[in-house]
Amino acid sequence: MVGVATGADSNARQGVGVFSTTLGVLLIVGLFYHAVAFALNEIIDLPIDRTNPGRTHAVLVSGRANVPGAWVAVCGFAVVSYSFDLVRFGYGTVALCCLTGGYVALIGYDLLTKRSRWPVAHDLLLALGCAALVCYAAERTGGLTSYTLLASTYVALFVVLVNGVHGGLRDLHNDLRHSGITTASALGARIGEGGGLLLPRPLVAYAWALNSAMVVVAVVAALSAPAVDGGQSVVAGGAIIASAGGIIALAHGLRCRQDLMRFRRIGLAHMLVAYSPVMFIAALDGGWRMGVAAAVVMMAPLATNPRFRSAWGASLAKARRRVRTHTN
């Protein structure tokens, strides 16, 4: 949706959207694109995932599917994505280069992640894969624009932050036991004696640098927005406020690193808040409808994630207890 919102097509830029068939095909391509990445990751990481208590819900770990079937699914998903694209749009050099380049980056990430001595390179491959999908969708809706480049840059920075820092800290205990290499562990993150996290200065500085770069991109996008009406100014202001929210959430999370459960809950909040500026960027170029659509596409899959459900369930329960305490 972010790519569609920032494409050069005049209808998309006015917020009334592209033809429903085009939008539907792009959503299908994106769905199967991510399905290839996730399924391949489950196959390759199966040995280490079996040792991780936090991955018991995974399809292959839980036994709901087998490895041969997963390989068939990976190949099938890729064929379906290309088929839908070519049937709807026909051949397009730039679009197919973006789609194929993204697949290559995602496959490279899956093959190398936690196995190479250069974990930042793994994060960059995943980031390039996600940014390529944004560029592909924009190309199929009229062509790349300056907002496409800003949005894809923001997405890439966000993915590097989430995969290298959030993901690395989430799986830190299991990765250290089984020699899994992530950016977090490579920069010295460790589990303390009391169960909290020991975050060395290089890792903290790395997280701050990425989050700060995301703020810069969001501010540039906001300042570049044409001031055609008051609504546009509100959206631009929302992008800046959301960026500030990401900085505040990061600072608060770092202060709570000795309380692992609280740290994880704040980490989930930080991911959501830090991603929200790209939704405003989509709204700046594609209208508020596209911004809302980008938010829905981002949030919907989280409802199926057990970790998000449990974390937010615990947060809501804690909030209810506080309300009862104050009212009583």
C-alpha positions in Angstrom: 0.0 0.0 0.0 2.9 2.4 0.7 4.2 1.8 -2.8 0.7 2.3 -4.4 0.3 5.6 -2.4 3.6 7.0 -3.6 3.3 5.9 -7.3 3.1 8.5 -10.0 -0.5 7.6 -11.0 -2.6 10.8 -10.7 -5.6 8.9 -9.2 -3.5 7.2 -6.5 -2.0 10.6 -5.6 -5.4 12.1 -5.1 -6.3 9.4 -2.7 -9.2 7.9 -4.7 -7.1 4.9 -5.4 -6.3 2.9 -8.4 -8.6 0.4 -10.1 -9.7 -2.3 -7.7 -8.3 -5.0 -9.9 -4.9 -3.4 -9.9 -4.9 -2.8 -6.2 -6.1 -6.4 -5.6 -3.4 -7.9 -7.8 -0.7 -5.8 -6.0 -2.0 -7.0 -2.6 -1.9 -10.6 -3.8 1.7 -10.2 -5.2 2.8 -8.6 -1.9 1.1 -11.3 0.2 2.8 -14.2 -1.7 6.1 -12.2 -1.8 6.1 -12.1 2.0 4.9 -15.7 2.1 8.0 -16.9 0.2 10.3 -15.1 2.6 8.6 -16.4 5.8 8.2 -19.9 4.5 11.8 -20.1 3.4 13.0 -18.7 6.7 11.0 -21.3 8.6 12.6 -24.1 6.5 16.2 -22.8 6.9 15.9 -21.9 10.5 14.1 -25.0 11.6 17.0 -26.6 13.5 17.6 -23.6 15.7 13.8 -22.8 15.9 13.2 -26.2 17.4 15.4 -25.2 20.4 13.6 -21.9 20.9 10.6 -22.0 23.3 9.4 -18.8 21.7 9.0 -20.5 18.3 6.7 -23.4 19.4 3.9 -21.7 17.4 5.8 -21.8 14.1 4.2 -24.0 11.5 7.1 -26.4 10.9 8.2 -26.5 14.6 4.6 -27.4 15.7 4.3 -30.1 13.1 1.4 -28.5 11.3 3.4 -28.8 8.0 6.4 -30.7 6.8 9.6 -29.5 5.1 8.8 -31.0 1.6 5.4 -29.4 1.7 7.0 -26.1 2.7 9.4 -26.2 -0.3 6.4 -26.8 -2.6 4.7 -23.9 -1.0 7.7 -21.6 -1.5 7.9 -22.4 -5.2 4.2 -22.1 -5.7 4.0 -18.8 -3.9 6.7 -17.3 -6.2 5.1 -18.6 -9.3 1.7 -17.2 -8.3 3.1 -13.8 -7.6 4.8 -13.6 -11.0 1.7 -15.0 -12.8 -0.7 -12.4 -11.3 1.7 -9.6 -12.1 2.3 -10.6 -15.7 -1.4 -11.4 -16.4 -2.5 -8.0 -15.1 0.3 -5.7 -16.1 2.3 -7.5 -18.8 6.1 -7.2 -19.1 7.7 -4.2 -17.4 11.5 -4.1 -17.0 11.7 -1.8 -14.0 8.8 -3.5 -12.1 10.1 -7.0 -12.7 13.6 -6.0 -11.8 12.3 -4.6 -8.5 10.3 -7.8 -7.8 13.1 -10.2 -8.8 15.8 -8.1 -7.0 13.6 -8.2 -3.9 13.3 -11.9 -4.1 17.0 -12.3 -4.5 17.6 -10.1 -1.4 15.1 -12.0 0.7 16.5 -15.4 -0.3 20.0 -14.2 0.4 18.9 -13.0 3.9 17.2 -16.4 4.6 20.3 -18.3 3.5 22.8 -16.2 5.5 20.9 -15.0 8.6 22.5 -16.1 11.9 25.2 -18.0 10.0 27.6 -15.3 8.8 30.0 -13.1 10.7 28.4 -10.0 9.1 24.9 -9.8 10.6 24.4 -6.2 9.5 24.6 -7.4 5.9 21.8 -9.8 6.7 19.7 -7.0 7.9 20.5 -4.9 4.8 19.4 -7.8 2.5 16.1 -8.0 4.3 15.7 -4.2 4.2 16.4 -4.2 0.5 13.9 -6.9 -0.1 11.2 -4.9 1.7 12.1 -1.6 0.0 12.1 -3.3 -3.4 8.5 -4.3 -2.9 7.6 -0.7 -2.2 9.3 0.3 -5.4 7.7 -2.5 -7.4 4.2 -1.4 -6.3 4.9 2.3 -7.1 6.2 1.3 -10.6 3.0 -0.6 -11.3 0.9 2.4 -10.4 2.5 5.0 -12.6 6.2 5.0 -11.7 8.6 5.9 -9.0 8.5 9.3 -7.4 10.5 11.2 -4.8 8.0 10.0 -2.2 8.6 6.4 -3.2 12.3 6.9 -2.5 11.6 8.5 0.8 9.1 5.8 1.8 11.4 2.9 0.7 14.3 4.5 2.6 12.2 4.7 5.7 11.0 1.2 5.3 14.6 -0.1 4.9 15.8 1.8 8.0 12.9 0.4 10.0 13.6 -3.2 8.9 17.3 -2.9 9.8 16.3 -1.6 13.2 13.6 -4.2 13.9 15.5 -7.2 12.6 18.9 -6.3 13.9 18.0 -4.8 17.3 14.4 -5.9 18.2 14.7 -9.4 16.7 18.2 -9.9 17.9 17.3 -9.0 21.5 14.1 -11.1 21.3 16.0 -14.3 20.5 19.2 -13.4 22.3 19.1 -16.1 24.9 18.5 -18.9 22.4 21.0 -17.5 19.9 23.8 -17.2 22.4 23.2 -20.9 23.4 23.3 -22.1 19.8 25.9 -19.6 18.4 23.3 -17.8 16.3 24.9 -14.5 15.1 22.7 -11.4 15.0 23.5 -7.7 15.1 22.5 -7.4 18.7 24.8 -10.3 19.8 27.6 -9.1 17.6 27.5 -5.7 19.2 27.8 -7.3 22.6 24.2 -7.7 24.0 24.1 -10.3 26.8 21.7 -11.6 29.4 22.4 -10.3 32.9 22.5 -12.4 36.1 19.1 -11.0 37.2 17.5 -11.9 33.8 17.7 -8.3 32.4 19.5 -7.3 29.3 23.0 -5.9 29.2 23.1 -3.5 26.3 26.6 -2.2 25.5 27.1 1.4 24.2 27.8 0.4 20.6 24.4 -1.3 20.4 22.6 1.6 22.1 24.3 4.0 19.7 23.4 1.9 16.7 19.7 1.9 17.7 19.8 5.6 18.3 21.5 6.2 14.9 18.9 4.2 13.0 16.0 5.8 14.8 17.4 9.3 14.2 17.9 8.6 10.5 14.2 7.5 10.3 13.3 10.8 11.9 15.3 12.7 9.4 13.6 10.9 6.5 10.1 11.6 8.0 10.9 15.3 8.5 12.2 15.6 4.9 9.0 14.0 3.7 6.8 16.3 5.8 8.7 19.5 4.7 8.5 18.4 1.1 4.7 18.1 1.2 2.9 20.6 -1.0 0.9 22.9 1.3 -2.3 22.6 -0.7 -4.7 22.6 2.2 -4.9 22.4 6.0 -5.4 18.7 5.9 -2.0 18.2 4.3 -0.4 20.3 7.0 -2.1 18.1 9.6 -0.7 14.9 8.0 2.8 16.5 7.8 2.6 17.4 11.5 1.4 13.9 12.3 4.5 12.4 10.6 6.8 14.6 12.7 4.9 13.9 16.0 4.9 10.2 15.2 8.7 10.3 14.7 9.1 12.1 18.1 6.9 9.3 19.6 9.3 6.7 18.3 12.3 8.5 19.9 10.4 8.7 23.2 9.5 5.0 23.1 13.1 4.1 22.4 14.4 6.1 25.3 11.8 4.7 27.7 12.5 1.1 26.6 16.3 1.5 27.1 15.6 2.7 30.7 13.5 -0.4 31.4 16.0 -3.0 30.1 16.4 -4.7 33.5 12.7 -5.6 33.5 12.6 -8.1 30.6 8.8 -8.4 30.3 8.3 -4.6 30.4 11.2 -4.1 28.0 9.5 -6.4 25.5 6.1 -4.7 25.8 7.7 -1.3 25.3 9.7 -2.7 22.4 6.5 -3.8 20.6 5.0 -0.3 21.2 8.2 1.2 19.8 7.9 -0.8 16.6 4.4 0.3 16.0 5.0 3.9 16.8 8.3 3.9 14.8 6.5 2.5 11.8 3.6 5.0 11.8 5.5 7.9 10.1 5.6 5.8 6.9 1.8 5.7 7.0 1.8 9.5 7.1 4.3 9.6 4.2 1.8 7.5 2.2 -1.0 9.8 3.2 1.0 12.9 2.1 1.4 11.6 -1.4 -1.7 9.4 -1.8 -4.3 11.0 0.4 -5.6 10.0 3.8 -7.4 6.9 2.4 -4.1 5.5 1.3 -2.6 6.3 4.7 -5.4 4.5 6.5 -5.0 1.5 4.1 -1.3 1.3 4.8 -2.1 1.3 8.5 -4.6 -1.5 8.1 -2.3 -3.6 6.0 0.4 -3.2 8.6 -1.8 -3.9 11.6 -3.9 -6.8 10.3 -1.2 -9.5 10.4 -0.3 -8.6 14.0 -3.6 -10.0 15.1 -2.4 -13.5 14.2 1.0 -13.1 15.9 0.9 -14.9 19.4 3.7 -12.7 20.8 1.8 -9.5 19.9 -1.4 -10.8 21.3 0.1 -11.9 24.6 2.1 -8.7 25.0 -0.8 -6.4 24.3 -3.1 -8.6 26.4 -0.8 -8.3 29.3 -0.5 -4.5 28.8 -4.3 -4.1 28.6 -4.7 -6.2 31.8 -2.2 -4.0 33.6 -3.9 -0.9 32.4 -7.3 -2.2 33.7 -5.8 -2.9 37.1 -4.4 0.6 37.3 -7.8 2.1 36.4 -9.5 0.0 39.1 -7.0 1.0 41.6 -7.4 4.7 40.9 -11.2 4.5 40.8 -11.4 2.6 44.0 
